[in-house]
Amino acid sequence: MKDAEEIASLFKLVTDHLIDNRIYQWNYKYPLIEHVVKDIQHKTCYVFEIDSQIVGTITIDSNQDVQYKNVHWKYATDTCYVIHRLGIHPSYQGRKISKTLCLYAEHLALQNLIQFIRLDAYSLNPISKNLYTSLGYHLADGVCFFHGNDAPFNCYEKEILTSINV
């Protein structure tokens, strides 16, 4: 919990940076410290540190937004991990920290025999689109709308395990 304020401050810096670049993915109503505290309490918030400073964060859980039910996923399952609130400090962007955090999500999936990962990414954020497609995530058929945005969030998915031998 000692990191909650630092993560919330990171989200504000990321939001400022996005807005400065005319990417209206987040606003000052989302994400909030309440989201961070809940993620920490549920042990689903992970951070990337450099010199004891949190420079990146990601939430990895199994909570699918209700809008996901309207998406035509390639892989029909309710058992998957979902990536939420991936944010990198603006001064540390371009250093493959986002990729590292996504690969960590895949590592957790493998450890826990979770076969699929889903996520949504703001359609007007080209960096997110490039990240997820470069990591092998596939665009699903359907979109979601969040945070009062007029532009949709594209949905992505990836199969992590091709077969599970239990």
DSSP file (Angstrom, degrees, kcal/mol; ACC not computed):
  #  RESIDUE AA STRUCTURE BP1 BP2  ACC     N-H-->O    O-->H-N    N-H-->O    O-->H-N    TCO  KAPPA ALPHA  PHI   PSI    X-CA   Y-CA   Z-CA
    1    1 A M    >         0   0    0      0, 0.0     3,-1.5     0, 0.0     4,-0.4   0.000 360.0 360.0 360.0 -20.9    0.0    0.0    0.0
    2    2 A K  T 3   +     0   0    0      1,-0.3     4,-0.3     2,-0.1     3,-0.2   0.733 360.0  53.0 -64.0 -18.5    3.0    2.3    0.5
    3    3 A D  T 3> S+     0   0    0      1,-0.2     4,-2.6     2,-0.1    -1,-0.3   0.522  81.0  93.5 -91.5  -7.0    3.2    2.5   -3.4
    4    4 A A  H <> S+     0   0    0     -3,-1.5     4,-2.6     1,-0.2     5,-0.2   0.908  86.8  45.7 -57.2 -47.8   -0.4    3.5   -4.0
    5    5 A E  H  > S+     0   0    0     -4,-0.4     4,-2.4     1,-0.2    -1,-0.2   0.903 113.1  50.6 -62.5 -41.2    0.3    7.3   -4.0
    6    6 A E  H  > S+     0   0    0     -4,-0.3     4,-2.0     2,-0.2    -1,-0.2   0.894 112.1  46.9 -65.6 -39.2    3.3    6.9   -6.3
    7    7 A I  H  X S+     0   0    0     -4,-2.6     4,-2.4     2,-0.2    -2,-0.2   0.914 111.6  50.8 -68.1 -42.1    1.3    4.8   -8.7
    8    8 A A  H  X S+     0   0    0     -4,-2.6     4,-1.7    -5,-0.2    -2,-0.2   0.896 110.6  49.8 -62.1 -39.3   -1.6    7.2   -8.7
    9    9 A S  H  X S+     0   0    0     -4,-2.4     4,-2.3     2,-0.2    -1,-0.2   0.881 107.9  54.1 -65.2 -38.0    0.9   10.1   -9.4
   10   10 A L  H  X S+     0   0    0     -4,-2.0     4,-2.6     1,-0.2    -2,-0.2   0.921 106.2  52.2 -60.3 -44.3    2.3    8.0  -12.2
   11   11 A F  H  X S+     0   0    0     -4,-2.4     4,-2.7     1,-0.2    -1,-0.2   0.881 107.9  51.5 -60.9 -37.6   -1.1    7.7  -13.7
   12   12 A K  H  X S+     0   0    0     -4,-1.7     4,-2.8     2,-0.2    -1,-0.2   0.930 110.4  48.4 -65.6 -43.3   -1.6   11.5  -13.6
   13   13 A L  H  X S+     0   0    0     -4,-2.3     4,-2.4     2,-0.2    -2,-0.2   0.909 113.0  48.0 -61.0 -42.1    1.7   12.0  -15.4
   14   14 A V  H  X S+     0   0    0     -4,-2.6     4,-2.8     2,-0.2    -2,-0.2   0.925 111.6  49.8 -65.0 -44.0    0.8    9.5  -18.0
   15   15 A T  H  X S+     0   0    0     -4,-2.7     4,-2.7     2,-0.2     5,-0.2   0.928 110.6  50.0 -60.4 -45.7   -2.7   11.1  -18.4
   16   16 A D  H  X S+     0   0    0     -4,-2.8     4,-2.7     1,-0.2    -1,-0.2   0.929 112.5  48.0 -55.6 -46.4   -1.0   14.6  -18.8
   17   17 A H  H  X S+     0   0    0     -4,-2.4     4,-1.3     2,-0.2    -2,-0.2   0.907 111.6  48.9 -64.4 -43.5    1.3   13.2  -21.4
   18   18 A L  H  <>S+     0   0    0     -4,-2.8     5,-2.9     2,-0.2     3,-0.5   0.944 113.3  46.5 -60.8 -48.3   -1.4   11.5  -23.3
   19   19 A I  H ><5S+     0   0    0     -4,-2.7     3,-2.1     1,-0.2    -2,-0.2   0.904 107.9  56.3 -63.3 -41.7   -3.6   14.6  -23.4
   20   20 A D  H 3<5S+     0   0    0     -4,-2.7    -1,-0.2     1,-0.3    -2,-0.2   0.817 110.2  47.1 -57.6 -29.6   -0.6   16.7  -24.4
   21   21 A N  T 3<5S-     0   0    0     -4,-1.3    -1,-0.3    -3,-0.5    -2,-0.2   0.178 121.2-110.4 -98.2  16.1   -0.3   14.4  -27.4
   22   22 A R  T < 5S+     0   0    0     -3,-2.1     2,-0.6     1,-0.2    -3,-0.2   0.816  76.2 134.0  58.8  35.2   -4.0   14.6  -28.1
   23   23 A I      < -     0   0    0     -5,-2.9     2,-0.6    -6,-0.1     3,-0.4  -0.949  36.7-169.8-113.2 108.3   -4.6   11.0  -27.1
   24   24 A Y        +     0   0    0     -2,-0.6   127,-0.1     1,-0.2    -5,-0.1  -0.256  42.7 126.4 -99.1  47.0   -7.7   11.1  -24.9
   25   25 A Q  S    S+     0   0    0     -2,-0.6     2,-0.3   -10,-0.1    -1,-0.2   0.908  76.1  21.0 -68.9 -46.1   -7.5    7.6  -23.6
   26   26 A W        -     0   0    0     -3,-0.4     2,-0.2   -11,-0.1    -3,-0.0  -0.754  66.8-169.9-119.2 166.5   -7.6    8.5  -19.9
   27   27 A N  B >   -A   30   0A   0      3,-1.9     3,-0.9    -2,-0.3   -12,-0.1  -0.757  47.2 -82.1-141.3-170.1   -8.8   11.5  -18.0
   28   28 A Y  T 3  S+     0   0    0      1,-0.2   -16,-0.0    -2,-0.2   -12,-0.0   0.358 125.0  57.4 -86.8   9.3   -8.6   12.8  -14.5
   29   29 A K  T 3  S+     0   0    0      1,-0.4    -1,-0.2   118,-0.1     3,-0.2   0.458 100.6  74.1-107.1  -9.2  -11.5   10.6  -13.4
   30   30 A Y  B <  S+A   27   0A   0     -3,-0.9    -3,-1.9     1,-0.3    -1,-0.4  -0.931  91.3  22.3-158.5 133.2   -9.8    7.4  -14.5
   31   31 A P  S    S+     0   0    0      0, 0.0    -1,-0.3     0, 0.0     2,-0.2   0.626  82.9 171.7 -81.5 152.5   -7.6    5.9  -13.4
   32   32 A L    >>  -     0   0    0     -3,-0.2     4,-1.6    -2,-0.1     3,-0.8  -0.683  50.3 -98.9-117.9 170.3   -7.8    7.1   -9.8
   33   33 A I  H 3> S+     0   0    0      1,-0.2     4,-3.1    -2,-0.2     5,-0.2   0.827 120.3  65.4 -59.9 -31.0   -6.1    6.1   -6.5
   34   34 A E  H 3> S+     0   0    0      1,-0.2     4,-2.1     2,-0.2    -1,-0.2   0.889 101.8  48.3 -59.2 -38.7   -9.2    4.0   -5.7
   35   35 A H  H <> S+     0   0    0     -3,-0.8     4,-2.5     2,-0.2    -1,-0.2   0.912 112.3  49.0 -65.4 -42.3   -8.4    1.8   -8.6
   36   36 A V  H  X S+     0   0    0     -4,-1.6     4,-2.6     2,-0.2    -2,-0.2   0.936 110.7  49.3 -63.5 -47.6   -4.8    1.4   -7.5
   37   37 A V  H  X S+     0   0    0     -4,-3.1     4,-2.8     1,-0.2    -1,-0.2   0.922 112.1  48.7 -59.7 -45.0   -5.8    0.6   -3.9
   38   38 A K  H  X S+     0   0    0     -4,-2.1     4,-2.1    -5,-0.2    -1,-0.2   0.924 111.7  49.5 -61.5 -44.1   -8.3   -2.0   -5.1
   39   39 A D  H  <>S+     0   0    0     -4,-2.5     5,-2.8     1,-0.2     6,-0.8   0.901 112.5  47.4 -62.5 -40.6   -5.6   -3.6   -7.4
   40   40 A I  H ><5S+     0   0    0     -4,-2.6     3,-1.3     3,-0.2    -2,-0.2   0.927 110.6  51.7 -66.3 -44.5   -3.1   -3.7   -4.6
   41   41 A Q  H 3<5S+     0   0    0     -4,-2.8    -1,-0.2     1,-0.3    -2,-0.2   0.866 112.7  45.6 -59.7 -36.3   -5.6   -5.2   -2.2
   42   42 A H  T 3<5S-     0   0    0     -4,-2.1    -1,-0.3    -5,-0.2    -2,-0.2   0.425 111.2-124.0 -87.1   1.4   -6.4   -7.9   -4.7
   43   43 A K  T < 5S+     0   0    0     -3,-1.3    -3,-0.2    -4,-0.3    -2,-0.1   0.882  80.0 116.2  58.2  41.5   -2.7   -8.4   -5.4
   44   44 A T      < +     0   0    0     -5,-2.8    16,-2.4    -6,-0.1     2,-0.5   0.336  44.2  96.1-118.4   2.2   -3.1   -7.8   -9.1
   45   45 A C  E     -B   59   0B   0     -6,-0.8     2,-0.4    14,-0.2    14,-0.2  -0.839  50.8-176.5 -99.5 128.4   -1.0   -4.6   -9.5
   46   46 A Y  E     -B   58   0B   0     12,-3.0    12,-2.2    -2,-0.5     2,-0.3  -0.931   5.5-158.9-124.5 148.1    2.6   -5.0  -10.6
   47   47 A V  E     -B   57   0B   0     -2,-0.4     2,-0.5    10,-0.2    10,-0.2  -0.876  14.0-143.3-127.0 158.7    5.2   -2.3  -11.0
   48   48 A F  E     -B   56   0B   0      8,-2.5     7,-2.9    -2,-0.3     8,-1.3  -0.991  26.7-164.5-118.5 123.2    8.5   -1.9  -12.9
   49   49 A E  E     -B   54   0B   0     -2,-0.5     2,-0.4     5,-0.2     5,-0.2  -0.855  17.1-172.8-114.2 145.2   11.1    0.0  -10.9
   50   50 A I  E >  S-B   53   0B   0      3,-2.3     3,-1.7    -2,-0.4    -2,-0.0  -0.988  83.9 -11.5-130.5 124.4   14.3    1.7  -11.9
   51   51 A D  T 3  S-     0   0    0     -2,-0.4     3,-0.1     1,-0.3    -1,-0.1   0.900 129.6 -55.9  51.0  46.1   16.5    3.0   -9.1
   52   52 A S  T 3  S+     0   0    0      1,-0.2     2,-0.5    -3,-0.0    -1,-0.3   0.592 113.9 119.3  65.1  13.7   13.7    2.4   -6.5
   53   53 A Q  E <   -B   50   0B   0     -3,-1.7    -3,-2.3   -47,-0.0     2,-0.6  -0.927  68.4-124.8-109.1 132.6   11.3    4.6   -8.6
   54   54 A I  E     +B   49   0B   0     -2,-0.5    -5,-0.2    -5,-0.2     3,-0.1  -0.652  39.3 162.9 -74.8 117.5    8.1    3.2  -10.0
   55   55 A V  E     +     0   0B   0     -7,-2.9    34,-2.9    -2,-0.6     2,-0.3   0.445  61.4  24.8-115.6  -5.2    8.3    3.9  -13.7
   56   56 A G  E     -BC  48  88B   0     -8,-1.3    -8,-2.5    32,-0.2     2,-0.3  -0.991  58.8-175.0-156.5 153.6    5.7    1.5  -15.0
   57   57 A T  E     +BC  47  87B   0     30,-2.2    30,-2.3    -2,-0.3     2,-0.3  -0.993   2.5 179.1-150.1 153.6    2.6   -0.4  -13.8
   58   58 A I  E     -B   46   0B   0    -12,-2.2   -12,-3.0    -2,-0.3     2,-0.5  -0.985  19.0-142.4-151.4 145.2    0.2   -3.0  -15.0
   59   59 A T  E     -BC  45  84B   0     25,-2.7    25,-2.8    -2,-0.3     2,-0.5  -0.959  17.6-174.4-111.0 131.5   -2.8   -4.7  -13.6
   60   60 A I  E     + C   0  83B   0    -16,-2.4     2,-0.2    -2,-0.5    23,-0.2  -0.970  26.6 124.8-128.1 113.7   -3.3   -8.4  -14.4
   61   61 A D  E     - C   0  82B   0     21,-2.0    21,-3.8    -2,-0.5    -2,-0.0  -0.771  65.6-103.3-148.5-166.9   -6.5  -10.1  -13.3
   62   62 A S  S    S+     0   0    0     19,-0.3     2,-0.8    -2,-0.2    18,-0.2   0.179  72.0 124.8-113.2  15.6   -9.4  -12.1  -14.6
   63   63 A N        -     0   0    0     19,-0.2     2,-0.5     1,-0.0    -2,-0.1  -0.685  41.0-167.1 -84.6 111.1  -12.0   -9.3  -14.5
   64   64 A Q        -     0   0    0     -2,-0.8     5,-0.1    14,-0.1    -2,-0.0  -0.838  25.1-115.8 -98.3 131.0  -13.6   -8.7  -17.9
   65   65 A D    >   -     0   0    0     -2,-0.5     3,-1.9     1,-0.1     4,-0.3  -0.286  27.2-114.2 -59.0 148.8  -15.7   -5.6  -18.4
   66   66 A V  G >  S+     0   0    0      1,-0.3     3,-1.5     2,-0.2     4,-0.2   0.807 115.4  65.8 -56.8 -30.5  -19.4   -6.3  -19.0
   67   67 A Q  G >  S+     0   0    0      1,-0.3     3,-1.8     2,-0.2    -1,-0.3   0.741  82.8  75.8 -65.3 -21.6  -18.9   -4.9  -22.5
   68   68 A Y  G X  S+     0   0    0     -3,-1.9     3,-1.4     1,-0.3    -1,-0.3   0.764  80.9  70.4 -61.1 -23.5  -16.6   -7.8  -23.3
   69   69 A K  G <  S+     0   0    0     -3,-1.5    -1,-0.3    -4,-0.3    -2,-0.2   0.755  96.6  52.1 -65.5 -22.1  -19.8   -9.9  -23.6
   70   70 A N  G <  S+     0   0    0     -3,-1.8     2,-0.3    -4,-0.2    -1,-0.3   0.440  90.8  96.4 -92.4  -1.2  -20.6   -8.1  -26.8
   71   71 A V  S <  S-     0   0    0     -3,-1.4     2,-1.2    -4,-0.3    71,-0.2  -0.707  74.9-132.5 -90.5 139.0  -17.2   -8.7  -28.4
   72   72 A H  B     -G  141   0C   0     69,-3.0    69,-1.8    -2,-0.3     2,-0.2  -0.764  30.9-165.3 -92.1  94.4  -16.8  -11.7  -30.8
   73   73 A W        -     0   0    0     -2,-1.2     3,-0.1    67,-0.2    67,-0.1  -0.524  24.3-137.1 -79.7 145.4  -13.6  -13.2  -29.4
   74   74 A K  S    S+     0   0    0     -2,-0.2     2,-0.7     1,-0.2    -1,-0.1   0.885  98.8  53.3 -65.8 -38.9  -11.8  -15.8  -31.5
   75   75 A Y  S    S-     0   0    0      2,-0.1     2,-1.1    -3,-0.0    -1,-0.2  -0.872  83.3-147.1-104.1 109.2  -11.3  -17.9  -28.4
   76   76 A A        +     0   0    0     -2,-0.7     2,-0.3    -3,-0.1    -2,-0.0  -0.633  49.9 118.4 -79.3 100.9  -14.6  -18.6  -26.7
   77   77 A T        -     0   0    0     -2,-1.1    -2,-0.1     1,-0.1    -4,-0.1  -0.987  54.0-156.2-158.0 152.5  -13.7  -18.7  -23.0
   78   78 A D  S    S+     0   0    0     -2,-0.3     2,-0.9     1,-0.1   -14,-0.1   0.413  80.8  86.9-105.2  -4.0  -14.5  -17.0  -19.7
   79   79 A T        +     0   0    0      2,-0.0    37,-0.4     0, 0.0     2,-0.3  -0.835  63.4 105.2-101.0 102.7  -11.2  -18.2  -18.2
   80   80 A C        -     0   0    0     -2,-0.9     2,-0.3   -18,-0.2    37,-0.2  -0.975  65.6-104.0-161.5 167.3   -8.5  -15.7  -19.1
   81   81 A Y  E     - d   0 117B   0     35,-2.4    37,-2.7    -2,-0.3     2,-0.4  -0.757  30.2-151.8 -95.6 153.1   -6.3  -13.0  -17.8
   82   82 A V  E     -Cd  61 118B   0    -21,-3.8   -21,-2.0    -2,-0.3     2,-0.5  -0.993   7.0-139.6-127.6 132.8   -7.1   -9.3  -18.6
   83   83 A I  E     +Cd  60 119B   0     35,-2.3    37,-0.5    -2,-0.4     2,-0.3  -0.791  29.3 172.2 -91.3 130.0   -4.5   -6.6  -18.8
   84   84 A H  E     +C   59   0B   0    -25,-2.8   -25,-2.7    -2,-0.5    -2,-0.0  -0.926  50.7   9.4-131.3 157.2   -5.7   -3.2  -17.4
   85   85 A R  E     +     0   0B   0     -2,-0.3     2,-0.7   -27,-0.2    -1,-0.1   0.809  64.1 178.7  46.5  52.0   -4.1    0.1  -16.6
   86   86 A L  E     +     0   0B   0    -28,-0.2     2,-0.4    -3,-0.1   -28,-0.2  -0.767  12.5 166.7 -82.2 118.9   -0.7   -0.3  -18.3
   87   87 A G  E     -C   57   0B   0    -30,-2.3   -30,-2.2    -2,-0.7     2,-0.4  -0.999  22.2-165.9-141.1 139.0    1.2    3.0  -17.8
   88   88 A I  E     -C   56   0B   0     -2,-0.4   -32,-0.2   -32,-0.2     5,-0.1  -0.982  35.6-104.9-124.6 133.5    4.8    4.0  -18.2
   89   89 A H    >>  -     0   0    0    -34,-2.9     3,-2.2    -2,-0.4     4,-0.5  -0.292  33.0-123.8 -51.8 132.8    6.3    7.2  -16.9
   90   90 A P  G >4 S+     0   0    0      0, 0.0     3,-0.9     0, 0.0    -1,-0.1   0.827 110.1  56.9 -53.6 -35.3    6.7    9.6  -19.8
   91   91 A S  G 34 S+     0   0    0      1,-0.2    -2,-0.1     3,-0.0   -36,-0.0   0.653 111.5  43.8 -71.1 -13.8   10.5   10.0  -19.2
   92   92 A Y  G X4 S+     0   0    0     -3,-2.2     3,-0.9   -37,-0.2     5,-0.4   0.323  83.7 120.8-113.8   5.7   10.9    6.2  -19.5
   93   93 A Q  T <<  +     0   0    0     -3,-0.9    -4,-0.0    -4,-0.5     0, 0.0  -0.369  65.3  39.4 -68.9 152.0    8.8    5.6  -22.5
   94   94 A G  T 3  S+     0   0    0     -2,-0.0    -1,-0.2     1,-0.0    -3,-0.0   0.529  86.1 101.7  86.5   7.2   10.5    4.0  -25.5
   95   95 A R  S <  S-     0   0    0     -3,-0.9    -2,-0.1     0, 0.0    -3,-0.0   0.154  97.6-107.5-108.8  17.2   12.6    1.7  -23.3
   96   96 A K  S  > S+     0   0    0      1,-0.1     4,-2.0     3,-0.1     5,-0.1   0.708  79.6 131.8  66.5  22.7   10.5   -1.5  -23.8
   97   97 A I  H  > S+     0   0    0     -5,-0.4     4,-2.5     2,-0.2     5,-0.2   0.899  71.6  52.5 -70.5 -40.2    9.1   -1.4  -20.3
   98   98 A S  H  > S+     0   0    0      1,-0.2     4,-2.4     2,-0.2     5,-0.2   0.926 110.1  48.8 -59.0 -44.1    5.5   -1.9  -21.7
   99   99 A K  H  > S+     0   0    0      1,-0.2     4,-2.7     2,-0.2    -1,-0.2   0.922 110.3  51.3 -61.8 -44.1    6.7   -4.9  -23.6
  100  100 A T  H  X S+     0   0    0     -4,-2.0     4,-1.8     1,-0.2    -1,-0.2   0.908 110.5  48.4 -60.6 -42.9    8.4   -6.3  -20.5
  101  101 A L  H  X S+     0   0    0     -4,-2.5     4,-1.8     2,-0.2    -1,-0.2   0.893 111.9  49.3 -66.6 -39.3    5.2   -5.8  -18.4
  102  102 A C  H  X S+     0   0    0     -4,-2.4     4,-1.9     2,-0.2    -2,-0.2   0.902 109.9  51.1 -65.5 -40.4    3.1   -7.6  -21.1
  103  103 A L  H  X S+     0   0    0     -4,-2.7     4,-2.2     1,-0.2    -1,-0.2   0.848 106.7  55.1 -65.3 -32.2    5.6  -10.4  -21.2
  104  104 A Y  H  X S+     0   0    0     -4,-1.8     4,-2.6     2,-0.2    -1,-0.2   0.899 104.5  53.6 -65.3 -39.5    5.3  -10.7  -17.5
  105  105 A A  H  X S+     0   0    0     -4,-1.8     4,-2.2     1,-0.2    -2,-0.2   0.910 109.5  48.5 -59.7 -41.1    1.5  -11.0  -17.8
  106  106 A E  H  X S+     0   0    0     -4,-1.9     4,-2.5     2,-0.2    -1,-0.2   0.886 108.9  53.3 -66.1 -38.7    2.2  -13.9  -20.3
  107  107 A H  H  X S+     0   0    0     -4,-2.2     4,-2.6     2,-0.2    -2,-0.2   0.919 109.1  48.9 -60.4 -44.9    4.6  -15.5  -17.8
  108  108 A L  H  X S+     0   0    0     -4,-2.6     4,-2.1     1,-0.2    -2,-0.2   0.908 109.4  52.9 -61.9 -41.0    2.0  -15.3  -15.0
  109  109 A A  H  <>S+     0   0    0     -4,-2.2     5,-2.9     1,-0.2     4,-0.3   0.937 110.1  47.4 -59.6 -46.5   -0.5  -16.9  -17.4
  110  110 A L  H ><5S+     0   0    0     -4,-2.5     3,-1.2     1,-0.2    -2,-0.2   0.925 111.3  51.1 -60.2 -45.2    1.9  -19.8  -18.1
  111  111 A Q  H 3<5S+     0   0    0     -4,-2.6    -1,-0.2     1,-0.3    -2,-0.2   0.857 117.1  39.6 -59.3 -36.2    2.6  -20.3  -14.4
  112  112 A N  T 3<5S-     0   0    0     -4,-2.1    -1,-0.3    -5,-0.2    -2,-0.2   0.218 112.0-115.5-103.2  13.9   -1.1  -20.4  -13.6
  113  113 A L  T < 5 +     0   0    0     -3,-1.2     2,-0.6    -4,-0.3    -3,-0.2   0.844  59.3 156.5  54.6  38.3   -2.2  -22.4  -16.7
  114  114 A I      < -     0   0    0     -5,-2.9    -1,-0.2    -6,-0.2    -2,-0.1  -0.858  28.1-162.0 -93.3 124.6   -4.2  -19.6  -18.1
  115  115 A Q        +     0   0    0     -2,-0.6    45,-3.8   -36,-0.3    46,-1.1   0.735  61.6  37.2 -84.7 -24.0   -4.5  -20.1  -21.8
  116  116 A F  E     - E   0 159B   0    -37,-0.4   -35,-2.4    43,-0.3     2,-0.4  -0.931  54.3-157.7-134.8 152.1   -5.6  -16.6  -23.0
  117  117 A I  E     -dE  81 158B   0     41,-2.2    41,-2.1    -2,-0.3     2,-0.3  -0.995  15.1-173.6-125.7 136.7   -5.0  -12.9  -22.3
  118  118 A R  E     +dE  82 157B   0    -37,-2.7   -35,-2.3    -2,-0.4     2,-0.3  -0.865  10.1 158.2-122.6 159.2   -7.5  -10.2  -23.3
  119  119 A L  E     -dE  83 156B   0     37,-1.9    37,-2.9    -2,-0.3     2,-0.4  -0.974  29.5-130.3-165.7 167.1   -7.3   -6.5  -23.2
  120  120 A D  E     - E   0 155B   0    -37,-0.5     2,-0.4    -2,-0.3    35,-0.2  -0.977  20.6-170.7-126.7 147.2   -8.7   -3.3  -24.6
  121  121 A A  E     - E   0 154B   0     33,-2.7    33,-2.5    -2,-0.4     2,-0.1  -0.999  35.3 -97.4-140.5 138.2   -6.7   -0.4  -26.0
  122  122 A Y  E >   - E   0 153B   0     -2,-0.4     3,-1.8    31,-0.3    31,-0.3  -0.311  30.0-139.2 -57.9 126.1   -7.7    3.1  -27.1
  123  123 A S  T 3  S+     0   0    0     29,-2.5    -1,-0.2     1,-0.3    30,-0.1   0.715  99.2  55.2 -64.6 -22.1   -8.2    3.0  -30.9
  124  124 A L  T 3  S+     0   0    0     28,-0.3    -1,-0.3     1,-0.1    -2,-0.1   0.181  85.4  91.1 -98.7  17.8   -6.6    6.4  -31.3
  125  125 A N    <>  -     0   0    0     -3,-1.8     4,-1.8     1,-0.1     3,-0.3  -0.866  53.1-176.1-110.8  96.0   -3.4    5.5  -29.5
  126  126 A P  H  > S+     0   0    0      0, 0.0     4,-2.3     0, 0.0     5,-0.2   0.784  79.9  60.4 -65.5 -26.3   -1.0    4.2  -32.2
  127  127 A I  H  > S+     0   0    0      2,-0.2     4,-2.4     1,-0.2     5,-0.1   0.923 106.0  46.7 -67.4 -43.2    1.7    3.2  -29.7
  128  128 A S  H  > S+     0   0    0     -3,-0.3     4,-2.6     2,-0.2     5,-0.3   0.938 111.7  51.2 -62.2 -46.7   -0.6    0.8  -27.9
  129  129 A K  H  X S+     0   0    0     -4,-1.8     4,-2.3    -7,-0.2     5,-0.3   0.931 112.1  46.5 -57.2 -46.7   -1.8   -0.7  -31.2
  130  130 A N  H  X S+     0   0    0     -4,-2.3     4,-2.2     1,-0.2    -1,-0.2   0.900 111.9  52.0 -63.4 -41.0    1.8   -1.3  -32.3
  131  131 A L  H  X S+     0   0    0     -4,-2.4     4,-1.3     2,-0.2    -2,-0.2   0.964 113.2  41.7 -59.6 -53.8    2.8   -2.8  -28.9
  132  132 A Y  H  <>S+     0   0    0     -4,-2.6     5,-2.6     1,-0.2     3,-0.2   0.889 115.8  47.8 -68.8 -39.2    0.0   -5.3  -28.8
  133  133 A T  H ><5S+     0   0    0     -4,-2.3     3,-1.4    -5,-0.3    -1,-0.2   0.885 109.3  54.6 -68.4 -35.2    0.3   -6.4  -32.5
  134  134 A S  H 3<5S+     0   0    0     -4,-2.2    -1,-0.2    -5,-0.3    -2,-0.2   0.779 106.6  52.7 -67.0 -24.3    4.0   -6.7  -32.2
  135  135 A L  T 3<5S-     0   0    0     -4,-1.3    -1,-0.3    -3,-0.2    -2,-0.2   0.371 126.0-100.8 -91.1   3.8    3.5   -9.1  -29.2
  136  136 A G  T < 5 +     0   0    0     -3,-1.4     2,-0.2     1,-0.3    23,-0.2   0.614  69.4 150.3  90.6  12.2    1.2  -11.3  -31.2
  137  137 A Y      < -     0   0    0     -5,-2.6     2,-0.4    -6,-0.2    -1,-0.3  -0.585  36.2-141.1 -77.3 142.4   -2.2  -10.0  -29.9
  138  138 A H  E     -F  157   0B   0     19,-3.3    19,-1.9    -2,-0.2     2,-0.3  -0.848  16.3-112.1-108.8 140.6   -5.0  -10.3  -32.4
  139  139 A L  E     -F  156   0B   0     -2,-0.4    17,-0.3    17,-0.2     2,-0.1  -0.531  33.2-144.3 -69.1 126.7   -7.8   -7.7  -32.9
  140  140 A A  E     -     0   0B   0     15,-3.3     2,-1.2    -2,-0.3    15,-0.3  -0.453  25.1-100.2 -86.6 165.8  -11.1   -9.1  -31.8
  141  141 A D  E    S+G   72   0B   0    -69,-1.8   -69,-3.0    -2,-0.1     2,-0.2  -0.734  91.5  41.4 -91.2  94.5  -14.4   -8.3  -33.6
  142  142 A G  E     -     0   0B   0     -2,-1.2    13,-1.0   -71,-0.2     2,-0.3  -0.648  65.2-133.7 145.5 158.3  -15.9   -5.7  -31.4
  143  143 A V  E     -F  154   0B   0     -2,-0.2     2,-0.3    11,-0.2    11,-0.2  -0.858   7.1-143.4-134.1 167.4  -15.1   -2.6  -29.4
  144  144 A C  E     -F  153   0B   0      9,-2.3     9,-3.3    -2,-0.3     2,-0.4  -0.883  10.2-140.0-126.7 161.0  -15.8   -1.0  -26.0
  145  145 A F        +     0   0    0     -2,-0.3     2,-0.3     7,-0.2     3,-0.1  -0.992  27.6 171.5-125.7 128.3  -16.4    2.6  -24.9
  146  146 A F    >   +     0   0    0     -2,-0.4     3,-2.2     5,-0.4     5,-0.1  -0.923  50.7  13.7-134.2 157.1  -14.9    3.9  -21.7
  147  147 A H  T 3  S-     0   0    0     -2,-0.3    -1,-0.1     1,-0.3  -118,-0.1   0.720 121.4 -62.8  58.1  30.1  -14.4    7.1  -19.7
  148  148 A G  T 3  S+     0   0    0      1,-0.2    -1,-0.3    -3,-0.1     2,-0.2   0.635  91.3 155.5  73.8  13.9  -16.9    9.1  -21.8
  149  149 A N    <   -     0   0    0     -3,-2.2    -1,-0.2     1,-0.1     4,-0.1  -0.473  40.9-156.5 -76.1 143.8  -14.8    8.7  -25.0
  150  150 A D  S    S+     0   0    0     -2,-0.2    -1,-0.1     2,-0.1    -2,-0.1   0.774  80.3  75.2 -82.1 -31.3  -16.4    9.0  -28.4
  151  151 A A  S    S-     0   0    0   -127,-0.1    -5,-0.4     1,-0.1    -2,-0.1  -0.606  88.1-119.3 -82.2 142.0  -13.6    6.9  -29.9
  152  152 A P        -     0   0    0      0, 0.0   -29,-2.5     0, 0.0     2,-0.5  -0.260   9.7-124.0 -79.1 165.7  -13.7    3.2  -29.2
  153  153 A F  E     -EF 122 144B   0     -9,-3.3    -9,-2.3   -31,-0.3   -31,-0.3  -0.958  29.0-134.2-104.2 122.5  -11.3    0.9  -27.4
  154  154 A N  E     -EF 121 143B   0    -33,-2.5   -33,-2.7    -2,-0.5     2,-0.4  -0.479  16.1-131.2 -74.8 148.7  -10.3   -2.0  -29.6
  155  155 A C  E     -E  120   0B   0    -13,-1.0   -15,-3.3   -15,-0.3     2,-0.3  -0.860  24.8-174.3-106.0 137.9  -10.2   -5.4  -28.0
  156  156 A Y  E     -EF 119 139B   0    -37,-2.9   -37,-1.9    -2,-0.4     2,-0.3  -0.900   4.4-176.3-128.3 155.3   -7.3   -7.8  -28.4
  157  157 A E  E     -EF 118 138B   0    -19,-1.9   -19,-3.3    -2,-0.3     2,-0.3  -0.987   5.4-167.5-148.9 158.2   -6.6  -11.3  -27.4
  158  158 A K  E     -E  117   0B   0    -41,-2.1   -41,-2.2    -2,-0.3     2,-0.6  -0.989  22.1-130.9-148.2 137.0   -3.7  -13.8  -27.5
  159  159 A E  E     +E  116   0B   0     -2,-0.3   -43,-0.3   -23,-0.2     3,-0.1  -0.799  25.0 177.7 -85.7 124.0   -3.5  -17.5  -26.9
  160  160 A I        +     0   0    0    -45,-3.8     2,-0.5    -2,-0.6   -44,-0.2   0.869  69.3  36.8 -94.2 -47.3   -0.7  -18.2  -24.5
  161  161 A L        -     0   0    0    -46,-1.1    -1,-0.3     1,-0.1     3,-0.1  -0.928  61.5-162.3-108.5 128.5   -0.9  -21.9  -24.1
  162  162 A T  S    S+     0   0    0     -2,-0.5     2,-0.3     1,-0.3    -1,-0.1   0.752  81.4   5.2 -82.2 -22.8   -1.8  -24.0  -27.2
  163  163 A S        -     0   0    0      2,-0.0     2,-0.6   -48,-0.0    -1,-0.3  -0.971  64.8-145.2-156.1 147.3   -2.7  -27.0  -25.0
  164  164 A I        -     0   0    0     -2,-0.3     2,-0.8    -3,-0.1   -49,-0.0  -0.956   8.7-163.7-115.9 119.6   -2.9  -27.6  -21.4
  165  165 A N              0   0    0     -2,-0.6    -2,-0.0     1,-0.1     0, 0.0  -0.881 360.0 360.0-102.9 105.5   -2.0  -31.1  -20.1
  166  166 A V              0   0    0     -2,-0.8    -1,-0.1     0, 0.0    -2,-0.0   0.399 360.0 360.0-106.6 360.0   -3.4  -31.5  -16.6
